Amino acid sequence: ALRQQDRRLWSITGRQLSGLVGELQQRGFPSSDVYTLGKALAGSGLYPARDCEYRCLPRLPQIFITYTWSDNYVDLQVAVRSTLTFLEGLIREARPELDGSVVEQLVNEELGFWVDFFVIDQLARRWAEEVPEVLPRVIAAADAHFVLSETAMLRSWCCYEVALFNQRAQLQAGPGEPGLRSFVGRSKSLNYQTFAQTEASHPEDKRTIEGAIVDLFPGGMTAFDA
């Protein structure tokens, strides 16, 4: 794969993420939610995709991860590892003739996924500019989408990510084909009903996101909620 010059579009393997999380803890970033980690990264000036480049893949992701910033970043890494184990099982079931070690290496050392806290420079963060620019590009590149937080579907930004990924289903699927679908895990206790019940850290963000989803989906919010 060609080297992607924009670090915001880089990805990371499961093995690299485990190493990065361990290194962040060694550097003095304690186990915390991602909000706290982001502030600490900004305060220290550490930008993982630059300062820990050796733990990154300089290319677009094959997997996009949706989560909430209230999640603990160490726990998020554990959830990602569980997701990769799930993927490994799917591949083994579909391709039983493949050697187990080949599948394990593919899933843990070759598949790249996108998690924002290590590729977006927290010190230079400009959400209003970066989110509309970066998210569509990395999601368009991804072949699979996993929603890993129990409360993700109650967050407006997470719903926007789901909408972006599944918009492609309407463009690519033929008659009677389901097209793309997101894997939504760890949400059995979630009573999701409509986008109206979701929240954003800034109320004006929710209005902006709703407008974006209406633009993405023929049928607008009714189609998205369905």
N, C-alpha and C positions, 0 to 999 in steps of 0.2 A: 504494500500500500504506500502511496505517496505521502511524504511527510506533510502534515497540515501545519501551516505556519501560525495560525491563530490558536493560541493555547486554550482559549475558551471553548474550543471545539474538540479538544483532546478527550481521550478515554482512558480507562484503567482496567486492568484485569482483577479477578478476585484475589489472586495471590499478591498482586501489587497493593491492593487496597488494605489487606491485612498488614502488610509491611508498613504502609503509610500510617495507619492508625497506631501501630506500635511505636513508630518513630515520633509521631506527634506527642504521644504520652512521654516518651523519653526526653523530648525537648521542653517538657514542662506544661503541656496542655492537658489538664486532667479530664477524666470522663465527664461529659457535660452534654446538654442539649446543643443543637447546632447554632442556635442564636448566640449562646455564650461562646462557642468555639469561634464563630465568625467575628465577634468583637475582639476576642483574644488574638486572632490572626491579624486583624487590622491593627491592633495596638502594638504588636511585635514587628509588623512589617513583613511577616512570612507569607509568601505566596507559593503554595505547594507545587503548582504546575511549573513554576520557575525554579524554586529552591530545592525541590525534590523531583526534578525532571526525570531522574533515573527510575522513578516509580510510576511513570506515565507512559501511555502509548500516544505518539504524536499523530494520531489519526482519528477520524470520526468514529462514533460508537456503533456497535451492532445492537446494543440493548440500552433502553432509556429507563431510568429509575425515578419514580415519583414517590416522594415522602414528605413529611412535614418537619419544619425546623424545630418543633418542640421535641422531636425524637433525639435520643442520646446518640452521638455519632459512633460510639463503640458498638452500641446495640444495632445501629443501622448496618454496620459492617457484618455483624452476625446474621442479620436478615438477608443481606446480599449473598452470603455464603450458603444459606438455606435455599435461596432461589437458584443458585448455581447447581446445588445438589438435585433440586427438582428438575432442572433442565437436563442434567446428566441422565436422570432416569428416563425422561422423554426420549432422548437420543438413543439410549440403549434399547428401549422398547421398539423404536422405529427401525433401528439398524443393529439387530442382534449379532450380525456377522462381524461387527467392528471389535477390535481388541479393546478391553476395558481401559488399559493404560492410555490408549490413543484418545478415547472419549474424555478421560479425566484430564489429560493435558489440554485438549481443545477447550473444555469448559473453564478450566481454572487459569490457563496461561495464554490463551489466544483470544478468547472472546473479550471484547472491550465494551464497557458500559460507562454511562455518563452520570456523575453525581456532582452537583453544582459547587459544593464547598471547596473542592480542591482545584477546580479549573477557573472559577471566577475570582479575580483578585479582590479580596475583601476591602483592601485599602482604597482601591480605585473604583469601588462599586457604584454604578449609576443605573439602578434598576430600571428607571423609566426608559433608558436608551438600550440597555443590554438585553433585557428580557425579550422584547419584541424582535430584536435582531438575532439573538443566539438560539433561543428555544426552537423556533421553527426549523432552523438548520440542523440542529442535532436530532430533533425528533423525526425529521424527514429522512435522515440517514439510518435510523434504527429499524431493525427487523422485528423487534419484540419490545413490549412495554410492560413493566411490572409496577404495580402500586403496592407499596410495602408497609404503609402505616395504617393503623386501625381507623384513624380519624381523617385520612387524606381526602375522602370524598365529601367531607364537611368544610374543606378549605377551597376557596374560590380559585386560587392559582393552580391547585392540583386538578380541579375540574377542567381548567383551560388546557392543561397538558394532555388529559384524556381526550378532549375534543380535538386537539391538534393531531394526535396520533391516529384517531379513528376517522378523521375526515378522509384519509386516504382510502378507507374501505369503500366510500361512496364513489371514488374516482376509479378504483382498480377492479372492484368485484364485478363479475358478470351476473346475468340473470339467475336468481336463486342461490347465489354464492354469498356466504356470510361476510366475507372480507376480513379485514383486520379486527382484532378484539384485544383489549387490554386484559392482562392477568391481574385481578384484584384480590390480594391475599390479606389474611389477618383482619377481616372485617365482619366476622359473623355476628358480632353484637351491635353492628352499626345499622341504624334504621334510616338509611338515606331515602329521601323522598323527592325533593326537587332542588334545583340550584338556589332557589330563594332562601333556603335554610343555611346556606354556606356563609362563611365569614372570611374576611381578609383583614390583615393587620391595619390597613388604611381603608376606610369606607369607600373612598373615591376609586380605589383599585377595583373593587367589586363591580362598580358601574362600567369601568373600562373593560374588564374581563367579559362581562355579560355582552357588551357590544361586540367584542371580538368573536365570541362564540356564535352570536347571531349571524355574523358575517361568514363564519366557517360552515355552518349547518343549514342546508335548505330546510325550512320548517322552523328555524330559529330555536328558541329555548324549549319549546314543546318537543321538538325532535331530539334535542340533547337529553332532556330529562327521560325520555323514553329509552 
